[in-house]
Each structure stands twice: as structure tokens, then as C-alpha cells.
Amino acid sequence: MPNVTGRFGPYAPPLVVGIPALLAALYAWAVFVSTFSHPGVIGLNYNAPGSDWMVLYGAAHQALSGNLPLIFDGDRFTAYLNTAFAGWLTSPLEFRPWVYPPSFLVMLAPFEPLGFVGSYVAFQLVSAGLLAAALLYRADRPAAAPWLAAAALLCPAAAVNAVDGQCSFLVAAILVAGFRLLGPRPLLAGLVLGILTFKPQFWLLVPVALAAAGRWRTLAAAIASAAVLAAVSAAVFGPESWAWWIRQTVESYASADPKWVEFGRIWGNSVYACAVLLGVPAKAASLLQTAAILAAAAAVFAAFRSRMAADLKLALLLVATILGAPHSASYDVVLLVVAAGLWLAAGPGPPSLLRWIVALAFWLSAMFSPPALSVPGRFTPLLLAGFIGIVLYRSWRGLDAEPRAL
């Protein structure tokens, strides 16, 4: 089917793609709205709006109140959340530990004085604004940038991010802004990318990309930025906060405690989770996860050594980041939607129907998450690997020119 053009230009999807995409987004945002009064009435039961933000806000509140040890005890912290937010929750939380490094507490601290509801709304608006600004800045296809920004903020994954009170808008904003700053502001790019260490699983491939591109000053700036953020957190909350977090992180991944296995690994979208849910033994699934990380790193290295277009490199990085991440969730599909948009806009003419269908698969993948509840979602890593393969193949064939260097 030909693309719909008209007043929307070549970036409007064909009806066969646009209609299901629109319906999926309307449904996801209807779930968001209904969660305020009747959680679970038309979809996944999120318990209450901002149930993940309770963890972020609660940790910041306790840390600033001098009760830091509480947040590194998963059971006690969950009990605290159930007591503090009993009037907001529709049922007690089962297990919601704090899993982020102390550096994230520094970033959350400015929002804490706003209270739970005020900080929840403010963080979503600020992070959404940052993502939109990043997507509009130095885009390879400026005409497509506003549409991509709108898509990223209105897709089903964006609704999940909003209802959970998560930080995927911020993660995507940092990655997009950091790599688009490489050309004009390499040191600033590093300072921005270093902030992403607040979610280490999404920072894994950043050094690979920078090293492959020969951006050593940017890599040094990123490491320095991360170190400064860590030092500030240690100064504010004490160096023991890092010792507690490192110990908890190591123990949680090695732990046989069913709570940590279920909520820390299985209740996610990682290669490990999908493999286990498909019947692969846990040890073999861990090997597959390691292989996914190495393959994602190799793909990013190859892309950033190539002459493919800057936004295509960024698209591949975003997809490889999700493929290799030891843990991700449905709200992180925002990164895949951004990647799909960059890929659609990269061609010299209107995107082909095949590209639109792949983009639709990315758009809908949040609807088939978590894989623990959806069998189709367990095959998402194959979709991501296929996308990476297509981008690299086209680069090898010289089919995607580079309008400007990254």
C-alpha cells in the first residue's frame, strides 16, 4: 500500500500501519487514565498511578531524611512503601526494592520537596520535554523530527512510562542528546552521557560506541562526569551507600531468593527472561544473555566504525542497548520507537511498507510486555536482532549514505 502523504508529508504511515498504531496508543492511554479510578478494568492492573515513582520518591525521601539503610533492605523498604502510600495503593506491593546506584538519588533530590504527586508529574513533564528537545536537535531529517518527537511521547510505551512513573524518557533523552552533541560539543556530549550511569544496564554500550568512533575525549568526559556524580552522591549520602548498593547488586543477581529472581530478572524483557520463559534452563539462559551483550557490543562497534548516517548509528545503538540490557521493561520500548522513527526517516524517499511494518512491530511490542504474561513478547529479542542485522547489511552494501559525520 502506498504511503499516505498530503499535509502530513512522506512521514505519515500507510493506513494498514497507522490504524493499528493509533488504536494501540489510544488503548494504552485509556489504561493510563483508567488506572486513576479503576486499575485493571480494561488492561494490565498497574495497582495505582506512579507505583514505580513511589520507589524513586520514597528512596529520595528516606535518603534525605537520614534513613539511607532502609532503602537497601528490599523487604523493609517494600513495607515502608506499603505503609507510606497505603491511601494511594489499591493493594499492597509485593516486592519493590531500590536497585539504582546512589548517584540517582542526587538527580531525584530536587524533586523530593514537591511531594509525591507534584514530583511524579514534574518528573514526567521535565523528562518528556528533554526527550522532545533532544530529538529536535541536529536531526539528520529535520522535517521528520517533530513527528518523531510526537510519536515517542504518545506511543504505548510512553503511556506505560507515565502510568508507572518511570524514567525511560530521560534515558532516551540522554542517549539522543549525548550522541547528537558529539560533533559540535564533544566534551558536553561526554558530560551528558556520563549521567546515564544512573541506569548502568543502558550505559554498557556507550563506551563501545565512543571507542569505535575514536571519540576518546568524549569517553574521558563521560567517565569524569560519572565519577563526579558518584563522588557527589558519596559526599551527600556517605561512601557506605555505594558499598551497600554494590553488595546488594551482586547478591541479587547471584541470589536464589524467588523474590529477586522473579522481580529482578524474570519480570522483565531481557534475553535471559525470554529464554527462561520459553523453557531454556537458567544457566543456558545466562549464557544467551552474555552472548546478547557481546553481539550487541560487536554490532555497535561495527556501526560506529562505518560510514552509515549518524541517526542510523544512533538507531542501532538504541536497539542494541535494549537487546543487550540485563534488565529492561515495557516502558523502555520508548527507545525502540525512537530507533524505528530514525530508521524510517533515514531513507532518501518515503519509507517502504516493509519498514513501516517493522516500525509497527516495535510500536506494538510494549503491548506484548512483560513476556511473563505474553507469549509473543518472548520473541522480541529476535525482532531486535533482525533489525540490527538489516541495518548492518544495508551499511555493508553501501545503501545508507552519511549526510554528516557523527
C-alpha positions in Angstrom: 0.0 0.0 0.0 1.4 3.4 -0.9 2.2 5.9 1.9 -0.3 8.5 2.9 1.2 11.9 2.1 -0.9 15.0 1.8 -0.5 17.6 4.5 1.4 15.1 6.7 4.2 14.7 4.1 6.1 11.4 3.5 6.3 10.5 7.2 2.7 9.6 7.6 2.2 5.8 7.8 0.1 3.8 5.4 -3.4 3.1 6.7 -2.6 -0.6 7.3 0.1 0.6 9.8 -1.4 3.8 11.0 -4.8 2.4 12.1 -3.4 -0.3 14.4 -0.8 2.0 15.7 -3.4 4.6 16.6 -5.7 2.1 18.2 -2.9 0.7 20.3 -1.9 4.1 21.5 -5.5 5.1 22.4 -5.9 1.9 24.3 -2.6 2.3 26.2 -3.5 5.9 27.2 -7.0 4.7 28.2 -5.3 2.2 30.5 -3.3 5.2 31.9 -6.5 7.2 32.5 -8.5 4.3 34.0 -5.7 3.5 36.4 -6.6 6.6 38.4 -10.0 5.3 39.3 -10.3 1.6 38.2 -6.9 -0.1 37.8 -7.1 -3.2 35.7 -10.6 -2.6 34.4 -9.5 -2.6 30.7 -6.0 -3.9 30.8 -3.0 -4.7 32.9 -3.5 -3.8 36.5 -0.9 -1.2 37.5 -2.2 -1.0 41.0 -2.1 2.8 41.2 -0.6 5.6 39.1 3.1 6.1 39.8 3.7 2.8 41.6 7.3 2.8 40.4 7.7 6.5 41.2 6.8 5.5 44.8 10.1 3.7 44.8 12.1 6.6 43.4 10.4 9.3 45.5 10.3 7.1 48.6 14.1 6.4 48.3 14.9 10.0 47.8 12.7 11.0 50.8 14.3 8.4 53.1 17.8 9.2 52.0 17.3 12.9 52.5 15.8 12.2 55.9 18.9 10.3 57.0 17.4 6.8 56.8 19.6 5.5 54.0 20.0 1.9 55.2 16.2 1.4 54.9 16.3 1.7 51.1 18.9 -1.1 50.7 16.8 -3.6 52.5 14.2 -4.8 50.0 11.7 -6.3 52.4 11.8 -3.3 54.9 11.7 -0.8 52.0 8.6 -2.5 50.5 6.9 -2.5 53.9 7.7 1.2 54.2 6.2 1.9 50.8 3.0 0.0 51.6 2.6 2.0 54.8 3.5 5.4 53.4 1.3 5.1 50.3 -1.5 2.9 51.7 -4.0 5.6 50.8 -2.8 5.7 47.2 -2.3 2.0 46.5 -5.3 -0.3 45.7 -3.4 -3.3 47.1 -0.1 -3.8 48.9 3.0 -4.0 46.8 4.6 -7.5 46.7 8.2 -6.6 46.4 9.6 -3.2 45.3 13.3 -2.9 46.2 15.5 0.1 45.4 18.0 -1.1 42.7 19.6 2.1 41.4 23.1 3.4 42.3 23.3 6.3 44.8 24.0 8.7 42.0 20.4 8.6 41.0 19.4 9.9 44.5 21.3 13.1 43.6 19.2 13.5 40.5 16.0 12.8 42.3 16.7 15.1 45.3 15.5 18.3 43.6 12.0 16.7 43.0 11.6 15.5 46.6 10.3 18.8 48.1 7.4 18.8 45.6 5.8 15.8 47.4 4.8 12.6 45.8 2.1 13.8 43.4 3.9 17.0 42.5 7.3 15.3 41.9 5.6 12.5 39.9 4.0 15.0 37.5 7.1 17.2 37.4 9.5 14.4 36.6 7.4 13.1 33.7 6.9 16.6 32.2 10.6 17.5 32.5 11.9 14.2 31.2 9.4 14.3 28.3 10.5 17.9 27.4 14.1 16.8 27.4 13.4 13.9 25.1 11.5 16.2 22.7 14.3 18.8 22.7 16.9 16.1 22.1 15.0 14.7 19.1 14.6 18.1 17.6 18.3 18.9 17.9 20.6 18.3 14.9 18.4 15.7 13.3 19.5 14.2 10.0 16.0 14.7 8.7 14.7 17.9 10.4 11.3 17.7 8.8 10.7 14.3 10.4 11.9 15.3 13.9 8.7 16.9 15.2 6.7 13.8 14.1 9.2 11.5 15.8 9.1 13.5 19.0 5.3 13.3 19.0 5.4 9.6 18.3 7.9 9.0 21.1 5.7 10.8 23.6 2.4 9.3 22.5 3.3 5.7 21.8 2.0 2.8 24.0 5.4 2.6 25.8 5.1 6.3 26.7 1.7 5.6 28.4 3.3 2.7 30.4 6.2 5.0 31.3 3.7 7.7 32.5 1.5 5.3 34.5 4.4 3.6 36.2 6.2 6.9 36.8 9.4 5.6 35.2 12.4 7.3 33.6 12.6 6.0 30.1 12.0 9.5 28.6 15.2 10.6 30.5 17.2 7.6 29.3 16.2 8.1 25.7 16.9 11.9 26.0 20.4 11.3 27.4 21.3 8.9 24.6 19.9 11.0 21.8 21.3 14.3 23.1 24.7 12.8 24.0 25.4 11.4 20.6 24.0 14.4 18.7 26.3 16.6 20.7 29.4 14.6 19.5 30.0 16.9 16.5 29.6 20.4 17.9 30.3 19.8 21.6 32.3 16.6 22.2 33.1 17.4 25.9 29.5 18.4 26.7 28.4 15.1 24.9 30.6 13.2 27.4 29.2 15.1 30.4 25.7 14.2 29.3 26.4 10.6 28.5 28.1 10.1 31.9 24.8 10.9 33.6 23.3 7.7 32.1 25.3 5.6 34.6 22.3 6.1 36.9 21.0 3.1 34.9 24.1 1.1 34.3 22.5 -1.5 32.1 21.8 1.2 29.5 25.3 2.6 29.7 27.1 -0.6 28.8 27.4 0.2 25.1 28.2 3.9 25.3 31.9 3.3 25.8 31.9 0.8 22.9 30.3 3.4 20.6 32.7 6.2 21.6 35.7 4.0 21.3 34.7 2.7 17.9 34.2 6.3 16.7 37.5 7.3 18.1 35.9 9.8 20.4 38.4 9.5 23.3 37.9 13.0 24.7 34.2 12.4 24.9 34.7 9.0 26.5 37.0 10.6 29.1 34.5 13.3 29.8 31.8 10.7 30.2 33.9 8.8 32.7 34.7 12.0 34.5 31.0 13.0 34.6 30.0 9.6 36.1 32.8 9.9 38.6 31.8 13.4 39.7 28.2 12.2 40.0 29.3 9.3 42.1 31.6 11.5 44.3 28.7 14.0 44.9 26.4 11.1 46.0 29.1 9.7 48.3 29.7 13.1 49.8 26.0 13.7 50.4 24.9 10.2 51.4 28.1 8.7 52.5 30.6 6.3 50.8 28.8 3.4 52.5 25.9 4.0 50.2 28.0 2.7 47.4 29.2 -0.3 49.4 25.6 -1.2 50.2 24.5 -0.8 46.6 27.3 -2.9 45.1 26.8 -5.6 47.7 23.0 -5.7 47.0 23.5 -5.7 43.2 25.9 -8.7 43.3 23.8 -10.6 45.8 20.6 -10.0 43.9 21.9 -11.5 40.7 23.5 -14.4 42.4 20.6 -14.9 44.8 18.3 -17.9 44.7 15.6 -15.9 46.6 12.5 -16.3 44.5 11.6 -12.6 45.0 14.8 -11.3 43.5 14.7 -13.9 40.6 11.1 -13.1 39.8 11.1 -9.3 40.1 14.7 -8.7 39.3 15.1 -10.9 36.2 12.0 -12.8 35.1 9.6 -9.9 35.4 11.4 -8.1 32.5 12.1 -8.2 28.8 15.8 -9.3 28.8 17.1 -12.2 26.7 17.5 -14.1 29.9 13.9 -13.6 30.9 12.6 -14.5 27.4 14.7 -17.6 27.2 13.7 -18.9 30.6 10.1 -18.3 29.9 10.5 -20.3 26.7 11.8 -23.3 28.7 15.6 -22.7 28.4 17.4 -23.8 31.6 18.6 -20.8 33.7 22.3 -21.5 33.2 21.9 -21.7 29.4 19.7 -18.5 29.5 22.5 -16.7 31.3 24.9 -17.7 28.6 22.4 -16.5 26.0 22.2 -13.1 27.9 26.0 -12.9 27.8 26.1 -13.7 24.1 23.4 -11.0 23.5 25.6 -8.4 25.3 28.7 -9.4 23.3 26.7 -9.4 20.0 25.1 -6.1 20.7 28.6 -4.6 21.5 30.0 -6.0 18.3 27.1 -4.6 16.3 27.6 -1.1 17.9 31.3 -1.2 17.3 30.8 -2.1 13.6 28.2 0.6 13.2 30.3 3.4 14.7 33.3 2.3 12.7 31.2 2.5 9.5 30.1 5.5 7.4 26.4 5.0 7.9 24.3 8.0 8.6 24.6 9.5 12.1 20.9 8.9 13.0 21.2 5.3 11.8 24.1 4.7 14.1 22.0 6.1 16.9 19.0 3.9 15.9 21.2 0.8 16.0 22.7 1.8 19.4 19.2 2.3 20.9 18.1 -1.2 19.7 21.3 -2.8 20.7 21.0 -1.2 24.2 17.7 -2.9 24.8 18.9 -6.2 23.3 22.0 -6.4 25.5 20.4 -4.9 28.7 20.4 -7.5 31.6 17.0 -5.9 32.5 14.5 -3.8 30.7 10.7 -3.4 30.8 7.8 -2.3 28.6 8.3 1.4 29.2 11.8 1.1 27.8 10.3 0.3 24.4 10.3 4.2 24.0 13.9 3.7 22.9 12.8 1.2 20.2 10.1 3.7 19.0 12.7 6.4 18.7 15.0 4.0 16.8 12.3 3.0 14.4 11.5 6.6 13.7 15.1 7.4 13.0 15.3 4.4 10.7 12.1 5.4 8.8 13.4 8.9 8.2 16.8 7.7 7.0 15.9 6.8 3.5 16.1 9.1 0.5 12.4 8.8 -0.1 9.2 7.8 1.6 9.7 4.7 3.8 8.7 1.4 2.2 5.8 -0.7 3.6 8.3 -3.2 5.0 10.0 -0.5 7.1 6.6 0.6 8.3 5.7 -2.9 9.4 9.0 -3.3 11.3 8.3 0.0 13.0 4.8 -1.1 13.8 6.2 -4.2 15.5 8.4 -2.0 17.6 5.5 0.3 18.5 3.3 -2.7 19.5 6.0 -4.6 21.4 5.0 -2.7 24.6 1.6 -4.2 24.3 3.2 -7.7 24.4 5.1 -7.0 27.6 6.1 -8.3 30.0 6.9 -11.6 28.4 5.9 -13.3 31.6 2.3 -12.5 30.7 2.6 -12.6 26.9 4.0 -15.5 24.8 4.6 -13.3 21.7 6.7 -10.9 23.8 9.2 -13.7 24.4 10.3 -13.5 20.8 11.0 -9.8 20.9 14.8 -10.3 21.1 14.6 -12.0 17.6 12.9 -8.8 16.3 15.7 -6.7 17.7 18.4 -8.9 16.3 16.8 -8.9 12.9 16.6 -5.1 12.9 20.3 -4.8 13.8 21.1 -7.3 11.0 19.2 -5.3 8.4 20.9 -2.0 9.3 24.3 -3.6 9.3 23.7 -5.4 6.0 22.5 -2.2 4.3 25.6 -0.4 5.6 27.8 -3.1 4.3 26.1 -2.8 0.9 26.6 1.0 1.0 22.9 1.6 0.8 22.7 4.2 3.5 24.7 7.3 2.8 26.1 9.5 5.6 24.7 13.1 5.3 27.0 14.3 8.0 29.7 12.7 10.2 29.0 11.7 13.7 
